[in-house]
Amino acid sequence: MRSTVFALLLGLALAWGAPLQTASAGTPDGYTLFIAGDVSAPTPGATETALMLMGGGDWSYDAFRWFLAKAGNGHLVILRASGDGEGGEEIYRDIGGAASVQTLLFDDRKAAYDPRVLAILERADGVFLAGGDQAKYVRFWKDTPVETALNAHVARGRPIGGTSAGLAILGGGGYGAMDDGSVDSETALKDPMGSEVTMVRDFLDMPYLAHVVTDTHFAVRDRLGRLIAFVAQTRATDDPQAVGLGVDEDGALCVEANGVGRFFTASSGYVWLVQPEGPPFAAPGKPLDYPAVRVTGMGVEGEIDLKTLAVSRPAFSGVASVKAGRLLNAPTPPGATAAP
């Protein structure tokens, strides 16, 4: 039925000489702005440095209320490269606690130089990077005034958060998915230095994340192996101190100004800290070998200090290894079945 309707519309368009509009057609300025609330209202409270690191999936409303409080319950700006303003409406009307929520939907790099976009970011009390395709974020924002504005926002003591693709670019090293794919654990471990493991450095400068590589949708998409591969490439190329931080779906690691984070979740799950011991045995075209990789899982009962990487009240922990590209002895959460 849908194909029949489309064929009819195509025929009418051709008959009338009217051009068909597609969803990928760019806007004149490279972005669309959606607004919920009163952007001229005063910010009720003071802003604080804070990070909200979300793993994708459903939002934890408690985490968002924490985040909005760190933004002084003022004006939130959402950055995205797909979708619409519906998330901003949900925050403003259903979660509550924001004077306004503006959503900037990018479709072209030129928007990163637009004075109105930069003015909106300058006034933002909090910034949230939505999910989608992180390759677009890199292409649209890296080495532009938007990158400068995001780093300046954090330097002024204002909170920032991201979910899924938005979290992927917050770490000091991030998986950019620059080949327009999404590498899985098996492929990444077989060749962590290969063309499908596209890591991005020298992008955003976030508190406590200089040596952290992030990953999302973690347990449900079996991403422990690929995060180890991401860290291995990062350690082998330019940061021997790199560690990994994975966040499960429906969850958010909320980090205070002092670097201590707690986990919020709309369902269940964990934060996964990945700490390899020493340098990897990694070479282009070769599978990864890593004799010892400590993995620590933290749930809602624990805390993590990102200054020291100490985890209090961990839910599980253990030392895994990678041999010839195969992950072995990975610890599992309570009640989960270990992989063969």
C-alpha positions as CSV (number, residue, x, y, z in Angstrom):
1,M,0.0,0.0,0.0
2,R,2.8,2.4,1.0
3,S,4.6,1.7,-2.3
4,T,1.4,2.3,-4.3
5,V,0.8,5.6,-2.7
6,F,4.4,6.7,-3.3
7,A,4.1,5.7,-7.0
8,L,1.0,7.7,-7.3
9,L,2.6,10.8,-5.8
10,L,5.7,10.3,-8.0
11,G,3.5,10.2,-11.1
12,L,1.6,13.4,-10.0
13,A,4.9,15.2,-9.3
14,L,6.3,14.3,-12.7
15,A,3.1,15.3,-14.4
16,W,3.0,18.7,-12.7
17,G,6.8,19.2,-13.0
18,A,7.1,19.6,-9.2
19,P,10.4,18.5,-7.6
20,L,10.1,15.8,-4.9
21,Q,11.4,16.8,-1.5
22,T,13.4,14.2,0.4
23,A,14.2,13.9,4.1
24,S,17.9,14.4,3.4
25,A,17.4,17.8,1.8
26,G,19.4,20.4,3.7
27,T,18.0,23.5,5.2
28,P,19.2,27.0,4.0
29,D,21.3,27.6,7.1
30,G,22.3,24.0,7.8
31,Y,20.1,23.7,10.9
32,T,16.6,23.7,12.3
33,L,15.7,25.2,15.7
34,F,12.9,23.9,18.0
35,I,11.9,25.8,21.1
36,A,10.0,24.7,24.2
37,G,9.5,27.2,27.1
38,D,10.5,30.8,27.5
39,V,14.1,31.5,26.4
40,S,13.9,35.0,27.9
41,A,13.1,33.8,31.4
42,P,15.8,34.3,34.1
43,T,17.8,31.2,35.2
44,P,16.5,30.3,38.7
45,G,19.7,28.9,40.2
46,A,23.5,28.7,39.8
47,T,25.1,26.3,37.4
48,E,27.7,23.7,38.3
49,T,30.3,21.6,36.5
50,A,28.7,18.2,35.9
51,L,28.7,15.3,33.4
52,M,25.7,13.1,32.5
53,L,27.0,10.1,30.6
54,M,24.0,8.1,29.2
55,G,24.1,4.7,27.6
56,G,21.2,5.1,25.2
57,G,17.8,3.6,25.3
58,D,15.2,5.1,27.7
59,W,16.0,8.2,29.7
60,S,16.2,8.1,33.5
61,Y,14.1,11.0,34.6
62,D,15.8,11.1,37.9
63,A,19.2,11.6,36.1
64,F,17.7,14.3,34.0
65,R,16.3,16.1,37.0
66,W,19.8,15.9,38.6
67,F,21.3,17.3,35.4
68,L,18.8,20.2,35.2
69,A,19.5,21.1,38.8
70,K,23.2,21.4,37.9
71,A,22.0,23.7,35.1
72,G,20.3,26.0,37.6
73,N,17.0,24.8,36.3
74,G,17.6,27.2,33.5
75,H,18.0,26.9,29.7
76,L,19.0,23.6,28.1
77,V,20.3,23.3,24.6
78,I,20.1,19.9,22.8
79,L,22.4,19.3,19.8
80,R,21.5,16.6,17.3
81,A,21.9,15.6,13.7
82,S,18.8,13.6,13.2
83,G,15.3,13.5,14.6
84,D,13.3,16.5,15.7
85,G,12.4,18.6,18.7
86,E,10.3,15.9,20.4
87,G,12.9,15.1,23.0
88,G,13.0,18.8,24.0
89,E,9.3,18.8,24.5
90,E,9.6,15.7,26.7
91,I,12.2,17.3,28.9
92,Y,10.3,20.5,29.2
93,R,6.7,19.1,29.7
94,D,7.2,15.6,31.2
95,I,10.4,15.8,33.1
96,G,10.1,19.4,34.1
97,G,12.7,21.7,35.8
98,A,13.9,23.7,32.8
99,A,13.0,27.3,32.0
100,S,13.4,26.4,28.3
101,V,14.7,23.7,26.0
102,Q,16.1,24.6,22.6
103,T,17.0,21.9,20.1
104,L,19.5,22.6,17.3
105,L,19.1,20.0,14.6
106,F,22.2,20.1,12.3
107,D,22.2,19.0,8.7
108,D,25.4,20.8,7.5
109,R,28.8,21.8,8.8
110,K,28.1,25.4,7.9
111,A,25.7,25.7,10.8
112,A,28.7,25.4,13.2
113,Y,29.7,28.9,12.0
114,D,26.3,30.5,12.3
115,P,26.2,33.4,14.7
116,R,22.7,32.5,16.0
117,V,23.8,28.9,16.8
118,L,26.8,30.2,18.6
119,A,24.8,32.8,20.6
120,I,22.4,30.0,21.7
121,L,25.3,27.9,22.9
122,E,26.8,30.9,24.7
123,R,23.6,31.4,26.7
124,A,23.1,27.7,27.4
125,D,23.0,26.7,31.1
126,G,23.3,23.1,30.1
127,V,24.1,21.3,26.9
128,F,22.9,17.8,26.0
129,L,24.2,15.8,22.9
130,A,21.5,13.5,21.6
131,G,21.9,10.1,20.1
132,G,22.2,9.4,16.4
133,D,25.3,9.1,14.3
134,Q,28.5,10.3,15.9
135,A,30.3,10.5,12.5
136,K,28.0,13.4,11.7
137,Y,28.9,15.1,15.0
138,V,32.6,14.8,14.1
139,R,32.1,16.1,10.6
140,F,29.8,18.9,11.6
141,W,31.6,20.2,14.7
142,K,35.2,19.1,14.9
143,D,37.6,22.1,14.4
144,T,34.7,24.6,14.2
145,P,33.4,27.3,16.5
146,V,30.9,24.8,17.9
147,E,33.7,22.7,19.2
148,T,35.2,25.8,20.8
149,A,31.8,26.8,22.3
150,L,31.3,23.4,23.9
151,N,34.7,23.4,25.5
152,A,34.1,27.0,26.7
153,H,30.7,26.0,28.1
154,V,32.3,23.4,30.3
155,A,35.2,25.7,31.3
156,R,32.6,28.1,32.6
157,G,31.3,25.6,35.1
158,R,28.2,24.5,33.3
159,P,27.0,20.9,32.9
160,I,27.1,18.8,29.7
161,G,25.7,15.4,28.9
162,G,25.3,13.0,26.1
163,T,23.6,9.7,25.2
164,S,24.6,7.0,22.7
165,A,26.3,8.9,19.9
166,G,26.4,12.0,22.1
167,L,28.4,10.1,24.7
168,A,30.7,8.5,22.1
169,I,32.4,11.8,21.4
170,L,32.7,13.1,25.0
171,G,35.7,11.0,25.9
172,G,39.3,12.0,25.3
173,G,39.3,9.3,22.7
174,G,36.1,8.4,21.0
175,Y,34.9,5.9,18.4
176,G,33.8,8.1,15.5
177,A,32.3,5.4,13.3
178,M,33.9,7.4,10.4
179,D,33.4,4.5,7.9
180,D,29.6,5.0,8.4
181,G,29.4,1.6,10.0
182,S,29.2,0.3,13.6
183,V,32.0,-2.2,14.3
184,D,31.1,-5.2,16.5
185,S,33.3,-6.8,19.1
186,E,34.4,-9.7,17.0
187,T,35.6,-7.6,14.1
188,A,37.3,-5.0,16.4
189,L,39.2,-7.7,18.3
190,K,40.4,-9.3,15.1
191,D,42.1,-6.1,13.9
192,P,42.0,-3.3,16.5
193,M,44.4,-1.2,14.3
194,G,42.3,-1.8,11.2
195,S,40.2,0.6,9.1
196,E,36.9,-0.3,10.8
197,V,38.1,0.9,14.2
198,T,38.0,4.6,13.5
199,M,39.0,6.4,16.7
200,V,38.9,10.2,17.0
201,R,41.2,12.3,19.2
202,D,41.7,16.0,19.9
203,F,38.0,16.9,19.9
204,L,36.1,17.8,23.1
205,D,37.9,18.5,26.4
206,M,35.7,17.2,29.2
207,P,36.4,17.1,32.9
208,Y,38.0,13.8,34.1
209,L,37.6,12.2,30.6
210,A,41.0,13.1,29.0
211,H,42.1,9.4,29.2
212,V,38.7,7.8,28.9
213,V,37.2,6.0,25.9
214,T,33.4,5.7,26.1
215,D,31.0,3.2,24.7
216,T,27.2,2.8,25.0
217,H,24.3,0.3,24.6
218,F,26.9,-1.8,26.3
219,A,25.8,-5.2,27.6
220,V,22.8,-5.6,25.3
221,R,25.0,-5.2,22.2
222,D,27.9,-7.2,23.6
223,R,30.4,-4.3,23.4
224,L,33.0,-5.3,26.0
225,G,35.3,-6.7,23.3
226,R,35.1,-3.7,21.1
227,L,35.7,-1.3,24.0
228,I,38.8,-3.3,24.8
229,A,39.9,-2.9,21.2
230,F,39.2,0.8,21.2
231,V,41.4,1.2,24.3
232,A,44.0,-1.0,22.8
233,Q,44.3,1.2,19.6
234,T,44.3,4.4,21.8
235,R,47.1,3.0,24.0
236,A,49.1,1.8,21.0
237,T,48.9,5.1,19.2
238,D,48.9,8.1,21.5
239,D,47.7,7.6,25.1
240,P,49.2,4.8,27.1
241,Q,47.0,5.8,30.1
242,A,43.7,5.2,28.2
243,V,40.9,3.3,30.0
244,G,37.4,2.4,28.9
245,L,34.0,3.3,30.3
246,G,30.9,1.5,29.0
247,V,27.3,2.5,30.0
248,D,24.4,0.1,29.7
249,E,21.1,1.1,28.0
250,D,18.6,3.0,30.1
251,G,21.4,4.2,32.5
252,A,23.3,7.4,33.2
253,L,26.5,7.9,35.1
254,C,26.0,11.3,36.7
255,V,29.4,12.9,37.7
256,E,29.7,15.7,40.2
257,A,32.2,18.6,40.0
258,N,34.6,16.6,42.3
259,G,34.7,13.7,39.8
260,V,32.6,11.3,41.8
261,G,29.8,9.6,39.8
262,R,26.7,7.7,40.7
263,F,24.6,5.5,38.4
264,F,20.9,6.2,37.7
265,T,18.8,3.8,35.6
266,A,15.3,3.6,34.2
267,S,15.4,-0.2,34.4
268,S,18.7,-2.0,35.3
269,G,22.3,-2.3,34.2
270,Y,25.7,-1.1,35.1
271,V,28.7,1.1,34.3
272,W,31.7,-0.9,33.1
273,L,35.2,0.2,33.8
274,V,37.9,-1.4,31.6
275,Q,41.5,-1.1,32.7
276,P,44.1,-3.1,30.7
277,E,47.4,-3.7,32.3
278,G,50.3,-2.4,30.2
279,P,50.5,-1.9,26.5
280,P,48.6,-4.1,24.0
281,F,50.1,-6.5,21.5
282,A,48.4,-4.8,18.5
283,A,49.6,-4.4,14.9
284,P,47.7,-3.6,11.7
285,G,46.0,-6.6,10.2
286,K,46.7,-8.7,13.3
287,P,44.3,-9.9,16.0
288,L,44.7,-8.4,19.5
289,D,46.5,-10.0,22.3
290,Y,46.1,-8.6,25.8
291,P,47.1,-10.8,28.7
292,A,45.2,-8.9,31.5
293,V,42.3,-6.5,31.3
294,R,40.6,-5.7,34.6
295,V,36.8,-5.2,34.2
296,T,34.7,-3.7,37.1
297,G,31.0,-3.3,37.0
298,M,29.2,-0.7,39.1
299,G,25.4,-0.5,39.7
300,V,23.2,1.9,41.6
301,E,24.7,1.1,44.9
302,G,28.2,2.1,44.0
303,E,30.3,5.2,43.2
304,I,33.2,5.8,40.9
305,D,35.8,8.5,41.4
306,L,37.0,9.5,37.9
307,K,40.1,11.2,39.4
308,T,41.5,7.9,40.7
309,L,39.3,5.3,39.0
310,A,38.4,3.8,42.4
311,V,35.0,2.1,42.5
312,S,33.3,1.7,45.8
313,R,30.8,-1.2,46.3
314,P,31.3,-2.8,42.8
315,A,28.7,-5.1,41.6
316,F,31.2,-7.5,40.0
317,S,34.8,-7.5,38.9
318,G,37.5,-9.7,37.4
319,V,40.4,-10.0,35.0
320,A,39.8,-10.9,31.4
321,S,42.3,-11.6,28.7
322,V,42.4,-11.4,24.9
323,K,44.2,-14.1,23.0
324,A,44.4,-14.1,19.2
325,G,41.4,-11.8,19.0
326,R,39.3,-13.8,21.3
327,L,38.0,-12.4,24.6
328,L,38.4,-14.9,27.5
329,N,37.3,-15.1,31.2
330,A,35.3,-11.8,31.0
331,P,33.4,-11.2,34.3
332,T,29.7,-11.1,34.2
333,P,27.0,-9.3,36.2
334,P,25.2,-11.1,39.0
335,G,22.7,-13.6,37.6
336,A,24.1,-13.4,34.1
337,T,25.4,-16.4,32.2
338,A,29.1,-16.4,31.3
339,A,30.0,-16.5,27.7
340,P,31.5,-19.8,26.5
